[in-house]
Amino acid sequence: MGKINPAREFIRRVKNLCDIENALTDTKWDADKREYHHRGEDGRVYWPFGFNHECFPKDCFKREDGLWEQKKMINTHMKDGGSVVVFIWRVHPNYSCQGQPSSQNDNQLEFHEKSENEKILFETDKLEFVWAWFDVIPPNRNIWGSRMGPTYFVVRDKETKYVHIQTRHKTTFIREYNELSLRR
């Protein structure tokens, strides 16, 4: 077996996490009943929006596959018994019920600090490969809560936390890692 390229392994793990979430929450066609549904292979119905979700840490748990799952089902009044909510990123609930968007700097900072904003998906002896988000998208006229910004692929030193690479694009990430590994 050849030597594993850490950057490619990290990207593979990010893709795997997204694929797991997509497989659970994707719409499936039931030919017998002639209808679409969100029922997983385990028989449970999954809510179809699972990239990020507002949830307090006490109200959800981390599954073995790396996804978060909300402890309580939603839409329990439906004939299928309700939907299970699974998601990749847990963000801090911050909806403003004050009749207008609330986008003060303190609220933005609290939202970022209390949300899950990084996932260390691969490590070498000296480096951490992190999937992270840094920017907070403030509320606007239509969306009355802060949202997580775009995600980044990050390589940082384990001890000093110095960031060597930070990019949003997979090909750029792999190219920059290959250049970094040649310099080391």
Secondary structure, 3 states (H helix, E strand, C coil): CCCCCHHHHHHHHHHHHHHHHHHHHCCEEECCCCEEECECCCCCEECCCCCEEECCHHHEEECCCCCEEECCCECCCCCCCCEECEECEEECCCCCCCCCCCCCHHHHHHHHHHCCCEEEEEECCCEEEEEEECCEECCCCCCCCCEECCEEEEEEECCCCCEEEEECCHHHHHHHHHHHHHHC
